Amino acid sequence: MKQMTFLDLCSGIGGFRLGLETAGHKCIGYCEYDKFARASYEAMYDTEGEWKAHDVTKLKPEDVPYADIWCFGFPCQDISVAGKQRGLVGKRSGIYYNIIDLLKGKEESAKPSYLLVENVKNLLSINAGFDFASVLSEMDEAGYDCRWQVLNSKNFGVPQNRERVFIIANLRSRGRREILPLTGENAAALNQLIGGMQGYRVYGTDGISATLVGNAGGVGAKTGLYFIDQSNHDPKITDTARCLTARYTAGMTNHTAMNSAVLEVHPVLTPERMEKRQNGRRMKEDGEPMFTLTSQDRHGVYVCEKVDSVKVKKCYKGRI
């Protein structure tokens, strides 16, 4: 396989770089606006002597060196269903046009042979699909033909359900090798290596991450379903229900081990921001994949007490 050079634009902490270097290609430079992402990038990769820039919107075509590939995951804040849906007219996601303008300003011989682009799946449908049509039209004007595909990380050995649209564009005058579509193996099924109560179980690295569920005691993990010994003087959470008695689930008693209530714990996204727009439901049910961890969301749990099989006597919410 021929080694190709690439530029990592809107690089973040280097996801594209990791993949392309693993495939045997060479990075010659990167551009990233966020100073913390740049610090992480430079800590993880040897960037000494490479071209680098901080703000892609300030670059001119002649500022950018030649590379066989330009890869970029342009900002998704204005495209994501979790945002305000401004689309490509938004200030952040509109950076796409800045990158395309750099391409249009270059001579044919100075343009990269390939573009590798990534964004959220909603790019295909935002503004009734007109924004994606604009993406393709702009690439066409810059001299590129495109293929695209929605890929899910869970099908490629990553224990996470994460759909993204990938676009691979080739310059018409060269670089016509077909790359998409790709297929992967569905790794959704969890492989339990060691059984037992939740908190003691061990799973293999393949499959979607185990989520918080409501059907087992959690021991040290403190997730799942718990029984509460409803004693006035010595209440405590137990792993198993108390024996049935004539006064079972009748409330608080003076006698230890006479009564039990039930606590259910459910994972919830940003419990303190009930009006926040987001992708899908706020609360996860038993057996569902966990929410994607992000740097800004506050993942938490709702803890609800059941008595006489009727919800809800008490509810609590908290962060994790």
C-alpha positions in Angstrom: 0.0 0.0 0.0 1.3 3.4 -0.9 1.9 5.8 2.0 -0.1 9.0 1.6 0.3 12.3 3.4 -2.6 14.0 5.2 -3.6 17.3 6.9 -5.7 17.0 10.0 -8.1 20.0 9.9 -10.6 20.7 12.8 -8.5 18.0 14.3 -9.9 17.9 17.9 -7.7 15.5 19.8 -6.8 13.5 16.7 -9.3 10.8 15.9 -8.7 10.9 12.2 -5.0 11.0 12.8 -5.1 7.8 14.9 -6.9 5.9 12.2 -4.8 7.1 9.3 -1.5 6.6 11.0 -2.6 3.1 12.0 -3.3 2.5 8.3 0.3 3.5 7.5 -0.2 7.2 6.4 1.8 10.2 7.5 0.5 13.4 9.0 2.3 16.6 7.9 0.2 19.1 9.9 -2.9 20.0 11.8 -5.3 22.9 12.6 -7.4 23.1 15.8 -9.0 26.2 17.5 -9.6 24.8 21.0 -6.5 25.2 23.1 -7.2 22.3 25.4 -7.7 20.0 22.4 -4.4 21.2 20.9 -2.7 20.5 24.2 -4.1 16.9 24.2 -3.2 16.5 20.6 0.4 17.5 21.0 0.7 15.3 24.1 -0.5 12.2 22.2 1.3 12.7 18.9 4.8 13.8 17.8 4.0 17.1 16.1 7.5 18.5 16.1 8.3 20.1 12.8 4.8 19.8 11.4 2.8 22.6 9.9 0.1 23.8 12.3 -2.5 26.5 12.6 -5.1 27.5 15.2 -8.0 29.1 13.2 -9.0 27.6 9.9 -11.2 30.7 9.2 -8.1 32.9 9.1 -6.2 30.8 6.6 -5.6 31.6 3.0 -5.2 28.9 0.3 -1.4 29.6 0.0 -1.0 29.1 3.8 -1.9 25.4 3.6 0.8 23.0 2.4 0.1 20.2 -0.1 -1.1 16.8 1.2 -2.7 13.8 -0.5 -5.6 13.8 1.9 -7.4 16.5 3.9 -9.5 15.1 6.7 -11.9 17.2 8.8 -14.8 16.7 11.1 -16.2 20.2 10.9 -18.1 21.5 14.0 -21.5 19.8 14.5 -23.1 22.2 17.0 -25.4 23.8 14.5 -26.3 20.5 12.9 -26.8 18.1 15.8 -30.4 17.5 17.0 -29.1 18.5 20.4 -28.5 22.0 19.2 -30.7 24.8 17.8 -30.7 23.5 14.2 -29.2 26.5 12.5 -27.5 24.2 10.0 -24.6 25.4 7.8 -25.6 29.0 8.2 -24.6 28.7 11.8 -21.3 30.3 12.8 -19.7 27.0 13.9 -20.9 24.5 11.4 -20.5 27.1 8.7 -16.7 26.5 9.0 -17.4 23.9 6.3 -17.5 26.7 3.7 -14.2 28.1 4.9 -12.5 24.8 4.3 -14.1 24.5 0.8 -13.0 28.0 0.0 -9.4 27.0 0.7 -9.8 24.2 -1.8 -11.4 26.4 -4.4 -8.5 28.9 -4.1 -5.8 26.3 -4.9 -4.5 25.3 -8.3 -5.5 21.8 -9.5 -2.1 20.4 -8.9 -2.0 21.7 -5.3 -5.4 20.2 -4.3 -5.5 17.0 -2.2 -6.5 13.8 -4.1 -9.0 12.9 -1.3 -11.2 14.5 1.3 -12.2 12.5 4.3 -15.1 14.3 6.1 -17.2 13.3 9.1 -20.2 14.7 10.9 -23.4 13.8 12.8 -26.1 11.8 10.9 -28.4 14.7 11.0 -26.3 16.4 8.4 -28.2 14.3 5.8 -31.6 15.6 6.8 -31.3 19.1 8.5 -33.2 21.8 6.7 -35.1 19.1 4.7 -31.8 17.9 3.2 -30.9 21.2 1.5 -27.8 21.6 3.7 -26.4 18.2 2.6 -27.2 19.2 -1.0 -25.1 22.3 -0.4 -22.3 20.2 1.0 -22.3 18.1 -2.2 -22.7 21.1 -4.5 -19.8 22.9 -2.9 -17.5 19.9 -3.3 -18.6 19.6 -6.9 -17.6 23.2 -7.6 -14.3 22.5 -6.0 -13.7 19.6 -8.4 -14.6 16.6 -6.2 -17.0 13.6 -6.6 -18.4 12.2 -3.4 -19.5 9.0 -1.8 -21.1 8.9 1.6 -22.3 6.4 4.2 -23.7 6.4 7.7 -21.5 4.2 9.9 -22.1 3.0 13.5 -19.1 2.6 15.8 -20.7 -0.5 17.3 -20.2 -2.4 14.1 -16.4 -1.8 14.1 -15.3 -3.1 17.4 -16.1 0.0 19.5 -18.4 -0.7 22.5 -20.6 2.3 21.8 -23.7 3.0 19.7 -22.7 6.1 17.7 -23.8 6.9 14.2 -21.9 9.3 12.0 -22.0 10.1 8.3 -18.7 9.8 6.5 -18.0 11.4 3.2 -15.0 10.4 1.0 -14.5 12.7 -2.0 -11.9 12.3 -4.7 -10.5 14.9 -7.1 -11.9 14.2 -10.6 -8.5 14.5 -12.2 -7.0 11.8 -9.9 -7.7 9.7 -6.9 -10.6 7.6 -8.2 -10.2 4.5 -6.0 -13.5 3.3 -4.6 -13.6 3.2 -0.8 -17.2 3.3 0.3 -19.4 1.5 1.1 -18.0 -0.3 4.1 -19.6 -3.0 6.2 -18.8 -4.1 9.7 -19.7 -6.9 12.1 -22.5 -6.1 14.6 -20.9 -6.3 18.0 -24.0 -5.5 20.0 -24.2 -8.8 21.9 -22.3 -8.6 25.2 -20.0 -11.6 26.1 -20.2 -12.1 29.9 -16.9 -13.6 31.1 -17.7 -13.8 34.8 -21.3 -14.0 36.1 -22.8 -13.1 39.4 -24.5 -10.1 40.9 -24.2 -6.7 39.2 -21.0 -5.1 40.3 -19.2 -8.5 40.2 -19.9 -9.3 36.6 -17.1 -9.0 34.0 -17.8 -8.5 30.3 -15.6 -8.8 27.2 -14.4 -5.7 25.4 -16.7 -6.5 22.4 -20.3 -5.2 22.4 -22.2 -2.2 23.5 -21.4 -1.0 27.0 -23.6 -2.4 29.8 -26.1 0.2 30.9 -27.7 0.9 34.3 -30.6 -1.4 34.6 -33.4 -2.1 37.0 -33.3 -5.8 37.5 -30.4 -6.7 39.8 -28.7 -5.7 43.0 -25.7 -3.5 42.3 -23.4 -4.2 45.3 -20.6 -1.6 45.2 -21.7 -0.3 41.8 -24.9 1.1 43.3 -27.0 0.7 40.2 -30.0 -1.4 39.4 -32.7 -2.6 41.8 -32.4 -2.6 45.6 -34.6 -3.6 48.6 -34.8 -1.3 51.6 -35.3 -2.7 55.1 -37.9 -0.2 56.4 -37.0 -0.2 60.0 -37.4 2.9 62.2 -34.1 2.4 64.0 -32.0 0.5 61.5 -33.0 1.1 57.9 -30.6 -0.2 55.2 -30.5 -1.3 51.6 -30.3 -5.1 51.2 -29.5 -7.3 48.2 -32.6 -9.6 48.7 -36.2 -9.0 49.7 -37.4 -9.8 53.2 -39.6 -12.8 53.9 -43.3 -12.2 53.3 -45.3 -11.5 56.4 -48.8 -10.3 57.2 -47.5 -6.7 57.5 -45.2 -7.0 54.4 -44.8 -3.6 52.6 -47.0 -1.9 55.2 -44.5 0.9 55.8 -42.0 1.6 58.5 -41.9 -0.7 61.5 -40.2 -1.0 64.8 -38.7 -4.4 63.9 -35.7 -4.9 61.8 -36.2 -7.3 58.8 -40.0 -7.1 58.9 -40.6 -4.9 55.9 -39.0 -4.1 52.6 -39.6 -1.4 50.0 -37.9 -1.3 46.5 -35.6 1.3 45.0 -35.3 1.5 41.2 -32.4 3.4 39.7 -32.6 4.7 36.1 -29.9 6.5 34.1 -31.0 10.0 33.0 -29.3 12.6 30.8 -28.9 16.1 32.3 -31.6 15.8 35.1 -31.3 19.5 36.0 -32.1 20.7 32.5 -35.6 19.4 31.7 -36.1 21.8 28.7 -32.8 20.8 27.0 -33.2 19.6 23.4 -31.5 16.3 22.8 -31.4 13.2 20.6 -34.0 10.7 21.8 -35.5 10.2 25.2 -34.0 11.6 28.4 -34.5 8.4 30.5 -33.1 5.0 29.6 -35.0 1.8 30.1 -33.8 -1.7 31.2 -31.4 -3.2 28.7 -30.8 -0.1 26.5 -27.3 1.1 25.6 -26.0 3.8 27.9 -26.0 7.5 26.9 -22.9 8.7 25.1 -20.6 10.4 27.6 -19.9 14.0 26.6 -17.9 16.9 28.1 -20.9 19.1 28.7 -23.9 16.8 29.6 -24.5 16.0 33.3 -25.3 12.3 33.4 -27.3 11.3 36.5 -29.7 8.8 37.9 -33.3 8.9 39.1 -33.9 6.8 42.3 -37.6 5.9 42.9 -39.0 4.0 45.8 -41.9 1.6 45.3 -44.3 0.5 48.0 -47.1 -2.0 47.4 -45.9 -2.1 43.7 -47.2 1.4 43.2 -44.8 4.2 42.2 -43.8 6.6 43.6 -43.5 7.4 47.3 -40.2 9.1 47.0 -38.0 10.2 44.1 -34.5 11.5 44.1 -32.3 12.7 41.3 -28.5 13.0 41.3 -25.4 13.2 39.1 -22.9 10.6 38.3 
